Amino acid sequence: MPTARQLLLLAAGLLACNRPPAAPPSAQVTRFAYVLDRGDASVSIFALDARGGGLVRRGHVRLPRPSAGLHLDRSGGVVLVNAQTPGRVAQCYATSYAVDAATGALDLVSDLPLAPSTSIGAECFATIHPTQDLLYAWDTSTHALNVLAFSPGTGALSPAAGSPGLLGLQGLPAFLPSGRFAVAPVAGGLGVFAVDGASGALSPVTGSPFGGGDRGAATVHPSGRFVYAVDPVAGGLWGYAVDPGTGALSAVAGAPFAATGAARSLQLDRSGRLAFAIDVESVRAWSVDPASGALTPLAGAPLALAGPVRSLTVDPAGRFAVAAVDATAELVMMAVGAGALVPPGPPTPLAGTVLGLDLEPAGERLLVRTSAGLELFDVQPATGTLTPAAALRTRRGQGDVAFGRGARPVTCSPGFAYVVNGGSSLTAWRVDAGTGVLSPAGAPFDLGAGAGAADLSVDPLGRRAVLAESAAGHFTTVVLDPLTGGRSTGGDAPVAVTAQPRSVALDPSGALAFGISDNAPAEGPLSVFALDPVTGAPSTPEGPYLAGSAASRVFLEPTGLFAYLPTGPSCTIGAFSVGPLGAPLDIAGSPWPFGGACLGLGELAAEGTGRFLLGAAGGTTSSLSVFSIDAGTGALTLVDNATLPLGPIALAADPLGKFAFVAGVSSGSGTIVAYKVDGAGQLTQVASVGAGAGASTLAMDPTGRFLLATETVAGRLHVYAVNRSSGALLAVAGSPFPAGGSPGPIAVTADCR
């Protein structure tokens, strides 16, 4: 388990209007983004790299079951609340994870069932107390409110005394900043509840409910003096003053304020002087009187937009708001100045339909969830512009986002290069972040003289490696120390298979491995085995799968949703999608023919955005092909093919999606050729560089700064700096480096701390 933890809270379905305004700025900065993948029960982890300005993938964790929401609490653990699969009576759960504060990694701590729902399709929702370590979970069937305490040190969960309670809530409670009172919609208006300081239990205050009509979810003013809620039936936005002693509500003068019954997502800036809401195809904005709580429309509001507004986010400092327009798949940035909502400039187009907007707490970077993946923008509030910083494919059904924060920004650098030497040892090399120079990171790991390691895969966090040991007839896991590059204790174990292993790919979660062996075609070449989440020890393999396939290698694209298999002499690319437990599922159309002339296809590589798969094939005319990957199905479509000036031996794709590199032999000399890959997948040759007698394997560091190559015949390691503008390669000082053996398979990690 990590020694430095925060508590990240994952909870089911908290609505945006129930979220409190962002906390005041402090010395803390945003370091990691955790994205809930509702479609396949996982949480993806991304580092917000201060050095490169983009997103660096840090893998994902597989959840025990599908979830509906995710939250980060004030001290750091993770709590998750969710319902079971559709079509069954729902059972809510709370699940907590400890977060390694240095690396962002998640480790499971607790998984508790809560009071069961009574109807099919019921959903679970949750929120967190602002001053106590308490999680509140509510379901749409029984309306029961579960209260759980969690340890800020470990993340361990336990039910609070008297939980669950039946209070007739029609939505989640919203807490006042003091934590003494909570407000929630109930029959007859807004219910106000006193919070027990010991158990967290809620009890109605005298006079509750207030308002005497239908009310939606409550939004609490940052001062705790006022509460706002929309009447979803009659329309209008109601404001109430809160008695600080009793919690009783009284209507603010002038309420209800103009808004339709469809108004939603009411948000206030950090100071509480500005309020915004989506109202169908417009954005409403008000100034808030700090003494009375009364709302006055800003000049220029409501602001009509080009179609229904899907999502809205507000700058914590009140300088701007950003809206996502559904029909046009665009972002509109509205500035606030001199008491007016300033008409926006040109909209910012997006790659897909917007699912949600998440502005990090400093208001400097905007994360947009779309049907095409994640898009990151740098925000310039002075000019009212958004500058694209990154765009990545993600796993399915993106839900809530939580930002992990710390005392200093994350900087991602090359970490360690792991190289198999002579098939019998594994050597770790530290890659200098600035120069790319290699230095040994401890003594080599002895794999045994008869191991015959033919392939290697390392998880994104650098915590474990899996080797395909052909001569020994098994796959072996090695537990690594991501801080030193050395071998850690526990988990090292072989998994025997019935034929010689040839290739292995570790899922980005580090929990599943896929191995290819020389089984008879009738049996199928693929084995799947799970790795223990604590020790890394492998399970007994499942399979073999893919009967009839002649696959020689296995490659995973960056999200881990799809796997691709070159089939050598037949020159086709097979594929499967990864099922919930790792079992391969057929993809319609597989296998696909290679795009160019081909006598033998063995090398594939997926570039880091997840949009394209590249393949290199030898033949009378060698070629490099680019295929687009369908984000929903994993199916391939050929988009370009280029003739290679050499016989390809190794292939590497850029983690940032801009370049591809092919190694081979041309006129008797080893050569690496660089290609640009544009946004449509089109190839342009840009440069070539010598590589001694010829590189046998290539690997890029996950930050895209350096390309590493193993020269097996001469026993050397080459390192090249990559020009991020042109793709040109320049050997770093001291390259090539003596490998101390016959280097073969290589994998490179990133150090994001």
TIVO-780451 format. One record per residue (C-alpha): residue in three letters; residue number from 1; x, y, z. Coordinates in steps of 0.02 Angstrom, whole numbers. Each point is the difference from the previous one (the first is absolute). Example, Ala and Ser with C-alpha at 12.3 -4.5 7.8 and 13.67 -1.06 7.14 Angstrom:
2
 resn resi      u      v      w
  ALA    1    615   -225    390
  SER    2     69    172    -33
//
This chain:
753
 resn resi      u      v      w
  MET    1      0      0      0
  PRO    2     60    179    -29
  THR    3     77     88    148
  ALA    4    -51    174    -60
  ARG    5   -187      6    -23
  GLN    6   -140    116    -40
  LEU    7   -180    -52     10
  LEU    8    -88      5   -167
  LEU    9   -186    -24     14
  LEU   10    -97    -87   -136
  ALA   11   -187      9     26
  ALA   12   -151    -35   -104
  GLY   13    -75    136   -106
  LEU   14     22    165     90
  LEU   15    -90    133   -104
  ALA   16     99    154    -49
  CYS   17   -124    115     86
  ASN   18     37    -83    167
  ARG   19    186     29    -11
  PRO   20     66    139    112
  PRO   21     97    142    -80
  ALA   22    186    -30    -20
  ALA   23    106     28    153
  PRO   24    103    161     11
  PRO   25    168     -6    -86
  SER   26    144    -63    105
  ALA   27    176    -61    -22
  GLN   28    -71   -161    -73
  VAL   29      0    -31   -187
  THR   30    -88   -128   -109
  ARG   31    105   -156    -29
  PHE   32   -109   -143    -59
  ALA   33   -170    -24    -83
  TYR   34   -104   -154     43
  VAL   35   -135    -39   -129
  LEU   36   -140   -121     38
  ASP   37    -31   -118   -146
  ARG   38   -183    -45     28
  GLY   39     -9   -109   -154
  ASP   40    128   -129     57
  ALA   41     17     18    189
  SER   42    169     83     14
  VAL   43     86    162     49
  SER   44    131     69   -118
  ILE   45    145     99     71
  PHE   46     86    145    -89
  ALA   47    144    110     54
  LEU   48    -19    184    -43
  ASP   49    179     22    -56
  ALA   50     68    173     43
  ARG   51    155    -31   -107
  GLY   52    -88    -51   -161
  GLY   53   -166     87     33
  GLY   54   -107   -151    -46
  LEU   55    -72   -161     70
  VAL   56    109   -152     34
  ARG   57    -89   -167     20
  ARG   58     32    -86    166
  GLY   59   -108   -153    -31
  HIS   60   -166    -41     81
  VAL   61    -74   -103    141
  ARG   62   -136   -128    -27
  LEU   63   -146     25    118
  PRO   64    -96   -142     83
  ARG   65   -158     50    -95
  PRO   66    -71    143   -106
  SER   67     -5    167     88
  ALA   68    -93    163    -21
  GLY   69    109    132     81
  LEU   70    168     54     67
  HIS   71     56    128    130
  LEU   72    157     67     81
  ASP   73    -17     43    183
  ARG   74    102    122    102
  SER   75    127   -126     66
  GLY   76     12   -121   -138
  GLY   77    -69   -181     -9
  VAL   78   -117    -71   -123
  VAL   79   -180    -46     27
  LEU   80   -109    -71   -136
  VAL   81   -188    -30      6
  ASN   82    -91    -92   -137
  ALA   83   -144   -112    -54
  GLN   84     12   -173    -74
  THR   85    -27    -39   -184
  PRO   86   -163     55    -83
  GLY   87   -144   -120      3
  ARG   88     27    -54    180
  VAL   89    -56     73    165
  ALA   90    137    124     40
  GLN   91    121    -22    144
  CYS   92    100    153     46
  TYR   93    181    -13     53
  ALA   94    133    116     67
  THR   95    178    -37    -54
  SER   96    155     92     59
  TYR   97    173     13    -74
  ALA   98    160     72     72
  VAL   99     92    117   -116
  ASP  100    188      5     -7
  ALA  101     32    187     16
  ALA  102    163    -11    -97
  THR  103    -53   -104   -151
  GLY  104   -191     13      0
  ALA  105    -20   -189      7
  LEU  106   -159    -73     78
  ASP  107     -7   -150    118
  LEU  108   -161    -84     57
  VAL  109    -40     19    186
  SER  110   -185    -33     35
  ASP  111   -153    -64    -93
  LEU  112   -163      5    100
  PRO  113   -179    -44    -49
  LEU  114   -130    128     54
  ALA  115   -187    -10     30
  PRO  116    -75    -88   -153
  SER  117   -119     89   -119
  THR  118   -171    -74    -33
  SER  119    -23     31   -186
  ILE  120     85    -43   -163
  GLY  121    100    143    -73
  ALA  122     19     98    161
  GLU  123    153    111      8
  CYS  124    117     48    140
  PHE  125     61    177     31
  ALA  126    122     68    127
  THR  127     81    153     74
  ILE  128    130     38    133
  HIS  129    -11    100    160
  PRO  130    104    161    -10
  THR  131     82    -10    172
  GLN  132    -16   -181     58
  ASP  133     65   -160    -79
  LEU  134   -174    -61    -48
  LEU  135    -78    -64   -160
  TYR  136   -188     15    -30
  ALA  137    -78   -120   -126
  TRP  138   -181     10    -58
  ASP  139    -97   -109   -122
  THR  140   -147     42   -110
  SER  141   -103   -151     52
  THR  142    -13     -3    190
  HIS  143     62    180     24
  ALA  144    105    -70    143
  LEU  145    152    101     51
  ASN  146    153   -103     47
  VAL  147    136     85    101
  LEU  148    176    -71      2
  ALA  149    154     58     92
  PHE  150    169    -16    -84
  SER  151    174      9     70
  PRO  152    101    143    -76
  GLY  153    159    -97     35
  THR  154    -46   -166    -81
  GLY  155   -162     27    -94
  ALA  156    -86   -141     98
  LEU  157   -191     14      2
  SER  158   -124    -41    139
  PRO  159   -188     32     16
  ALA  160    -44    143    118
  ALA  161   -115    -30    148
  GLY  162   -184      2    -48
  SER  163     32    -21   -185
  PRO  164    -99    -12   -111
  GLY  165   -133    131     37
  LEU  166   -169     24    -86
  LEU  167    -28    188    -13
  GLY  168   -107     14   -156
  LEU  169    138     83    -98
  GLN  170    -35     28   -185
  GLY  171    181     37    -40
  LEU  172    171     13     76
  PRO  173     29    116    147
  ALA  174    107    155    -27
  PHE  175    101     52    153
  LEU  176     32    174     65
  PRO  177    187     39     11
  SER  178     -6    -13    190
  GLY  179    -63   -179    -15
  ARG  180   -134     33    132
  PHE  181   -148     -4   -119
  ALA  182    -50    -87   -161
  VAL  183   -134     46   -127
  ALA  184    -91   -121   -117
  PRO  185   -160     -3   -104
  VAL  186   -145    -89     88
  ALA  187   -187     -6    -25
  GLY  188    -64    175     31
  GLY  189    160    100    -30
  LEU  190    177      1     65
  GLY  191     40   -103    154
  VAL  192    131     66    120
  PHE  193     88   -123    114
  ALA  194    115     19    148
  VAL  195    158   -108    -11
  ASP  196     49    -99    153
  GLY  197    181     44     39
  ALA  198     43   -177     54
  SER  199    -94   -119   -117
  GLY  200    -39    116   -145
  ALA  201   -184    -48     11
  LEU  202   -125    126    -68
  SER  203   -156     59     93
  PRO  204   -129    128    -61
  VAL  205     10    174     77
  THR  206   -155     86     68
  GLY  207   -111     62   -142
  SER  208     73   -113   -134
  PRO  209    -45    -11   -144
  PHE  210      5    179    -63
  GLY  211    -67     77   -160
  GLY  212   -166    -90    -17
  GLY  213     24    -64   -178
  ASP  214    107   -103   -115
  ARG  215    185     33     11
  GLY  216    148    -73    -91
  ALA  217    172    -35     71
  ALA  218     69    137    111
  THR  219    155    105    -33
  VAL  220     83     76    154
  HIS  221     81    172     -3
  PRO  222    187     -7     48
  SER  223    -36    107    154
  GLY  224   -131   -124     60
  ARG  225   -124    144     20
  PHE  226   -109    -41   -152
  VAL  227    -73   -149    -92
  TYR  228    -70     -4   -178
  ALA  229   -113   -125    -89
  VAL  230   -102     -4   -161
  ASP  231   -186    -39     -1
  PRO  232     -2   -137   -133
  VAL  233   -189     13    -26
  ALA  234    -49    184      9
  GLY  235    170     69    -48
  GLY  236     97    134     90
  LEU  237    159     -3    104
  TRP  238    -31     13    186
  GLY  239    123     73    124
  TYR  240     -6    -23    188
  ALA  241     94     77    144
  VAL  242     63   -125    129
  ASP  243    -17     33    186
  PRO  244    176    -41     64
  GLY  245    -65    -61    167
  THR  246   -148   -107    -47
  GLY  247     23    -34   -185
  ALA  248   -175     66    -39
  LEU  249    -27     73   -174
  SER  250    -87    163    -49
  ALA  251    -28     58   -178
  VAL  252    119    131    -69
  ALA  253    -82    162    -53
  GLY  254    -46     -6   -184
  ALA  255     -8   -190    -11
  PRO  256    -42    -91   -109
  PHE  257    121     68   -129
  ALA  258    -29    -23   -187
  ALA  259     44   -175    -64
  THR  260    -96   -139    -84
  GLY  261    -40   -165     83
  ALA  262    135    -76   -110
  ALA  263    138    107     77
  ARG  264    136   -109     75
  SER  265    181    -10     53
  LEU  266     -5    157    105
  GLN  267    180     46     43
  LEU  268     80    141     99
  ASP  269    176     65     -9
  ARG  270    114    -18    151
  SER  271    -43    173     69
  GLY  272   -186    -31    -18
  ARG  273    -25    165    -93
  LEU  274    -49    -82   -166
  ALA  275   -124   -138    -43
  PHE  276    -25    -93   -164
  ALA  277   -125   -128    -63
  ILE  278    -41    -95   -159
  ASP  279   -175     39    -63
  VAL  280    -33   -110   -153
  GLU  281     89     95   -143
  SER  282     66    144    103
  VAL  283    111     41    148
  ARG  284    -72    108    138
  ALA  285    114    103    113
  TRP  286    -31    105    153
  SER  287     95    106    124
  VAL  288    -32    -52    180
  ASP  289    -27    130    135
  PRO  290    118    -54    140
  ALA  291   -112     74    134
  SER  292   -173    -58    -54
  GLY  293     35   -142   -121
  ALA  294   -110     82   -132
  LEU  295     40    -36   -183
  THR  296     13    134   -135
  PRO  297     19    -55   -182
  LEU  298    165     51    -79
  ALA  299     -9    111   -152
  GLY  300      2   -111   -154
  ALA  301    -84   -145     91
  PRO  302    -82   -114    -41
  LEU  303    121    -36   -141
  ALA  304    -79   -102   -140
  LEU  305    112   -132    -80
  ALA  306    -10   -104   -159
  GLY  307    -91   -148     78
  PRO  308    -34    -94    162
  VAL  309    138     24    128
  ARG  310     67   -167     60
  SER  311    118     57    137
  LEU  312     63    157     87
  THR  313    151     37    108
  VAL  314     44    161     92
  ASP  315    171     72     37
  PRO  316     26     -4    189
  ALA  317     60    181     -8
  GLY  318   -155     55    -95
  ARG  319     93     59   -156
  PHE  320    -91   -109   -126
  ALA  321   -117   -146    -31
  VAL  322     13   -134   -134
  ALA  323   -152    -85    -76
  ALA  324     -8   -152   -113
  VAL  325   -129     10   -140
  ASP  326    -69   -171    -41
  ALA  327    -59     21   -179
  THR  328    162     76    -66
  ALA  329    125    -92    112
  GLU  330     83    165     46
  LEU  331     63     92    153
  VAL  332    -54    180     31
  MET  333    102    104    122
  MET  334    -91    149     79
  ALA  335     97    133     94
  VAL  336    -71    102    143
  GLY  337     47    183      9
  ALA  338    -72    160     75
  GLY  339   -157    -89     59
  ALA  340    -39    -72   -172
  LEU  341      8   -166    -88
  VAL  342    114     37   -148
  PRO  343    -55    -78   -166
  PRO  344    117   -144    -44
  GLY  345    126     -4   -140
  PRO  346     11   -140   -128
  PRO  347    -48   -170     71
  THR  348    128   -138     25
  PRO  349    -41   -158   -100
  LEU  350     12   -170     85
  ALA  351     32   -175    -67
  GLY  352   -163    -73     66
  THR  353   -159     27     98
  VAL  354     34     77    170
  LEU  355    -30   -110    152
  GLY  356     63    122    131
  LEU  357    115    145     43
  ASP  358    123      3    144
  LEU  359    100    156     41
  GLU  360    147    -36    114
  PRO  361     -8     99    164
  ALA  362    121    138    -53
  GLY  363   -104     34   -155
  GLU  364    152    -18   -114
  ARG  365    -39   -163    -90
  LEU  366   -164    -70    -64
  LEU  367    -29   -187    -23
  VAL  368   -138    -40   -123
  ARG  369    -79   -173     -5
  THR  370    -69    -41   -172
  SER  371    -62   -152    -95
  ALA  372    173     -1    -83
  GLY  373    102      3    161
  LEU  374     82    134    107
  GLU  375     52    172    -61
  LEU  376    107    113    108
  PHE  377      4    189    -26
  ASP  378    108    136     75
  VAL  379   -110    146     52
  GLN  380     46    182    -33
  PRO  381   -133     99     94
  ALA  382     75    168    -49
  THR  383    -29    -34   -185
  GLY  384   -149   -115     17
  THR  385     84   -140    -96
  LEU  386     26   -187     20
  THR  387    160    -77    -68
  PRO  388      2   -189    -36
  ALA  389    131    -89    106
  ALA  390    -40   -186    -22
  ALA  391   -129   -119    -74
  LEU  392     -7   -184     47
  ARG  393   -115   -147    -27
  THR  394    -64    -69    165
  ARG  395    -94   -148     65
  ARG  396   -189    -12    -16
  GLY  397   -135    111     73
  GLN  398     98    138     85
  GLY  399    -83     58    161
  ASP  400     58    110    142
  VAL  401    174     74     10
  ALA  402     99     33    159
  PHE  403    159    102      7
  GLY  404    138    -56    118
  ARG  405    101    145     70
  GLY  406    163     23     90
  ALA  407    134    124     50
  ARG  408     88      2   -169
  PRO  409    -43    -37   -181
  VAL  410     28   -170    -79
  THR  411    144     -6   -122
  CYS  412      9   -153   -110
  SER  413    171    -59    -56
  PRO  414     72   -160    -71
  GLY  415     16   -125    142
  PHE  416     87   -166    -27
  ALA  417     41   -104   -152
  TYR  418    -15   -188     32
  VAL  419    100   -107   -121
  VAL  420      7   -190    -18
  ASN  421    181    -54    -21
  GLY  422     36   -165    -85
  GLY  423   -171    -65     54
  SER  424     68    -37    176
  SER  425      5    166     93
  LEU  426    -98    162     14
  THR  427     98    162     14
  ALA  428    -71    166     60
  TRP  429     72    163    -64
  ARG  430    -42    173     64
  VAL  431    -36    121   -142
  ASP  432     60    176     38
  ALA  433   -150    117    -17
  GLY  434     99    139    -80
  THR  435    131    -86   -106
  GLY  436    -65   -177    -29
  VAL  437    166    -72     60
  LEU  438    -15   -176     73
  SER  439     71    -54    167
  PRO  440    -20   -172     84
  ALA  441   -138     -8    131
  GLY  442     70   -141    108
  ALA  443     56   -174    -43
  PRO  444    -86   -101   -139
  PHE  445   -143   -115     51
  ASP  446     49   -181    -29
  LEU  447   -137    -93    -94
  GLY  448     94   -164     -9
  ALA  449    113    -68   -136
  GLY  450   -142    -97    -80
  ALA  451   -131    136      0
  GLY  452     16     54   -181
  ALA  453   -103    158     27
  ALA  454    -71     49   -169
  ASP  455   -112    147     46
  LEU  456    -31    125    139
  SER  457   -143    113     56
  VAL  458     -3    126    145
  ASP  459   -153     86     73
  PRO  460    -15    191    -15
  LEU  461     41     31    183
  GLY  462    157   -106     -9
  ARG  463    -57   -116    140
  ARG  464     10   -167    -89
  ALA  465     70    -82   -155
  VAL  466    -52   -160    -89
  LEU  467    121   -101   -107
  ALA  468    -36   -133   -130
  GLU  469    135   -131     35
  SER  470      2   -108   -153
  ALA  471    133   -127     50
  ALA  472    -69    -23    175
  GLY  473   -179    -18    -63
  HIS  474    -83    126    114
  PHE  475    -48    182     26
  THR  476     83     81    151
  THR  477    -49    156     98
  VAL  478    131    110     83
  VAL  479    -53    128    130
  LEU  480     91    165    -22
  ASP  481     36    150    110
  PRO  482    -59    149   -105
  LEU  483    110    122     98
  THR  484    166    -92    -15
  GLY  485    -28   -111   -152
  GLY  486     56   -148    104
  ARG  487    -85   -164     36
  SER  488   -127      9    140
  THR  489    -50   -139    118
  GLY  490   -143   -121    -29
  GLY  491    -98    -55   -151
  ASP  492    140    -71   -108
  ALA  493    -71   -162    -68
  PRO  494     -7    -99   -162
  VAL  495   -159    -58    -86
  ALA  496     28   -159   -100
  VAL  497    -83    -21   -170
  THR  498     -7   -148   -116
  ALA  499    108     75   -138
  GLN  500    139    125    -23
  PRO  501    -51    180     44
  ARG  502     43    126   -136
  SER  503    -84    163     46
  VAL  504    -82     86    149
  ALA  505   -100    160     27
  LEU  506    -45     70    170
  ASP  507   -167     88     15
  PRO  508     17    185     53
  SER  509    -79    -43    167
  GLY  510    144   -118     38
  ALA  511   -132   -128     49
  LEU  512    -11   -105   -159
  ALA  513    129    -72   -118
  PHE  514    -24    -74   -173
  GLY  515    125   -127    -64
  ILE  516     30    -79   -170
  SER  517     75   -175     -7
  ASP  518     45   -123   -137
  ASN  519   -155   -105     29
  ALA  520    -72   -101   -142
  PRO  521   -126    104    -99
  ALA  522   -141   -114     54
  GLU  523     31     49    181
  GLY  524     27    186    -27
  PRO  525    154    101     48
  LEU  526    -71    119    131
  SER  527      7    -19    190
  VAL  528    -70    126    124
  PHE  529     51     12    182
  ALA  530    -38    120    141
  LEU  531    130     77    115
  ASP  532    -33     17    186
  PRO  533    -32    186     35
  VAL  534    110     -2    156
  THR  535    140   -125    -34
  GLY  536     -2     -3   -190
  ALA  537     -1   -192      2
  PRO  538    -82    -73   -156
  SER  539   -152   -113      0
  THR  540    -21   -162    -95
  PRO  541    -19     47   -184
  GLU  542   -170      0    -84
  GLY  543     -8    -68   -176
  PRO  544     71    -39   -121
  TYR  545   -107    112   -110
  LEU  546    -10     48   -185
  ALA  547     -6   -177    -71
  GLY  548     59     -2   -180
  SER  549    102    159     15
  ALA  550    183      4    -51
  ALA  551     36    158    101
  SER  552    182     27     41
  ARG  553     -9    156    110
  VAL  554   -128     96    105
  PHE  555    -12    189     16
  LEU  556   -121    105    104
  GLU  557    -54    175    -49
  PRO  558     21    132    139
  THR  559   -171    -15     82
  GLY  560     14   -188     18
  LEU  561   -170    -27    -81
  PHE  562     63    -85   -158
  ALA  563    142   -119    -45
  TYR  564     78    -27   -171
  LEU  565     93   -151    -65
  PRO  566    109     -9   -156
  THR  567    -10   -169    -84
  GLY  568    169     -7    -87
  PRO  569     -2    -86   -170
  SER  570   -186     28    -28
  CYS  571     28    188     14
  THR  572   -160     37     95
  ILE  573    -37     87    164
  GLY  574   -116    -89    120
  ALA  575    -85     88    145
  PHE  576   -106    -27    154
  SER  577    -80    111    130
  VAL  578     44    -31    181
  GLY  579   -147    -64    101
  PRO  580    -32     49    182
  LEU  581    104   -146     65
  GLY  582    125      5   -142
  ALA  583    -82   -130   -112
  PRO  584     20     43   -186
  LEU  585   -159     53    -90
  ASP  586    -16     -3   -189
  ILE  587      9    161   -100
  ALA  588   -102     -1   -160
  GLY  589    108      7   -156
  SER  590    156    -76     80
  PRO  591    124    -44    -71
  TRP  592     42    143   -118
  PRO  593    124    -11   -144
  PHE  594    159    100     13
  GLY  595     -1    158   -103
  GLY  596    155    -23   -109
  ALA  597    115   -130    -77
  CYS  598     35   -133    129
  LEU  599     94   -162     17
  GLY  600      4      1    189
  LEU  601    -87    113    127
  GLY  602     69      1    177
  GLU  603      3    177     69
  LEU  604   -146    106     59
  ALA  605     -5    157    107
  ALA  606   -143    110     60
  GLU  607     38    185     16
  GLY  608    -37     79    169
  THR  609   -162     90    -37
  GLY  610    -83   -167    -40
  ARG  611    -64     55   -171
  PHE  612    119    -96   -115
  LEU  613     85   -170    -12
  LEU  614    159    -15   -105
  GLY  615     71   -157    -79
  ALA  616    165    -33    -88
  ALA  617     21   -143   -123
  GLY  618    142    -69   -104
  GLY  619    -14    -62   -176
  THR  620     60     33   -176
  THR  621    -48    177     46
  SER  622     -4     35    187
  SER  623   -137    113     64
  LEU  624    -70     95    149
  SER  625   -189      8     18
  VAL  626   -113    106    111
  PHE  627   -172    -58     55
  SER  628   -130    103     93
  ILE  629    -72    -86    154
  ASP  630   -188     10     24
  ALA  631    -22     68    177
  GLY  632   -155   -104     32
  THR  633     41   -167    -79
  GLY  634    189     -4    -27
  ALA  635    -25    -38   -186
  LEU  636    139     57   -117
  THR  637     -9    105   -158
  LEU  638    151     27   -111
  VAL  639     39    187    -19
  ASP  640    176      5    -74
  ASN  641    143   -106    -60
  ALA  642    181     49    -34
  THR  643    141    -94    -85
  LEU  644    147    -28    117
  PRO  645    180     25    -55
  LEU  646     55   -151    104
  GLY  647    -54   -171     60
  PRO  648    -92     34    164
  ILE  649     57    -86    159
  ALA  650    -72    112    137
  LEU  651   -136    133     16
  ALA  652    -42    132    130
  ALA  653   -140    129      6
  ASP  654      3    168     85
  PRO  655    -97     10    165
  LEU  656    -58    174    -53
  GLY  657    -63    -63   -168
  LYS  658    111    103   -116
  PHE  659    136   -120    -62
  ALA  660     43   -180    -42
  PHE  661    172    -79     -7
  VAL  662     52   -155    -97
  ALA  663    166    -90     22
  GLY  664     79   -118   -125
  VAL  665    149    -29   -113
  SER  666     33    100   -157
  SER  667    151    -34   -111
  GLY  668     77   -106    138
  SER  669    -13    134    135
  GLY  670   -122     21    142
  THR  671   -118    146    -26
  ILE  672   -147     79     91
  VAL  673   -123     98   -106
  ALA  674   -117    131     74
  TYR  675   -173     42    -67
  LYS  676   -122    136     46
  VAL  677   -179    -58     33
  ASP  678   -125    141    -24
  GLY  679   -172     16     78
  ALA  680    -78   -102   -141
  GLY  681    129   -140     15
  GLN  682     96     49   -158
  LEU  683    187    -41     -3
  THR  684    145    111    -53
  GLN  685    181    -60      9
  VAL  686    103    132     91
  ALA  687    171    -70     50
  SER  688    112   -151     21
  VAL  689    147    -39    112
  GLY  690    129   -138     12
  ALA  691    -19   -138    129
  GLY  692    162   -101     -9
  ALA  693    -24   -176    -62
  GLY  694   -188     17     19
  ALA  695   -126     24    140
  SER  696    -95   -154     54
  THR  697   -130     89    107
  LEU  698    -61    180     23
  ALA  699    -89     86    144
  MET  700    -50    179     34
  ASP  701     -5     74    172
  PRO  702   -181     43     48
  THR  703     35    187     -2
  GLY  704     56     -6   -182
  ARG  705    172     77     28
  PHE  706    113   -148    -38
  LEU  707      3   -152   -114
  LEU  708     99   -152     61
  ALA  709     65   -141   -109
  THR  710     87   -164     41
  GLU  711    140    -58   -114
  THR  712      9   -185     44
  VAL  713    147    -50   -110
  ALA  714    117    133     69
  GLY  715    -69     -4    178
  ARG  716    -43    185      4
  LEU  717   -143    117     45
  HIS  718    -34    152   -108
  VAL  719    -92    154     66
  TYR  720    -63    139   -113
  ALA  721    -78    167     46
  VAL  722   -159     30   -100
  ASN  723    -26    173    -75
  ARG  724   -182     30     48
  SER  725    -28    114   -150
  SER  726     77   -101   -141
  GLY  727     22   -177     68
  ALA  728    186      4    -40
  LEU  729    111   -110    110
  LEU  730    164     53     81
  ALA  731    110   -123     95
  VAL  732     22     55    181
  ALA  733    172     22     77
  GLY  734     84   -168     30
  SER  735   -119    -99   -113
  PRO  736     13   -144    -38
  PHE  737     23    -67    176
  PRO  738     76   -172     39
  ALA  739   -142   -115     50
  GLY  740    106   -128     90
  GLY  741    -75   -142   -101
  SER  742   -111    -31   -150
  PRO  743   -144    123     23
  GLY  744   -169    -50    -67
  PRO  745   -176     51     51
  ILE  746    -12    172     82
  ALA  747   -133     98     94
  VAL  748      9    178     67
  THR  749   -100     76    143
  ALA  750    -44    180     46
  ASP  751     37     81    167
  CYS  752   -144    117     42
  ARG  753     24     76    172
//
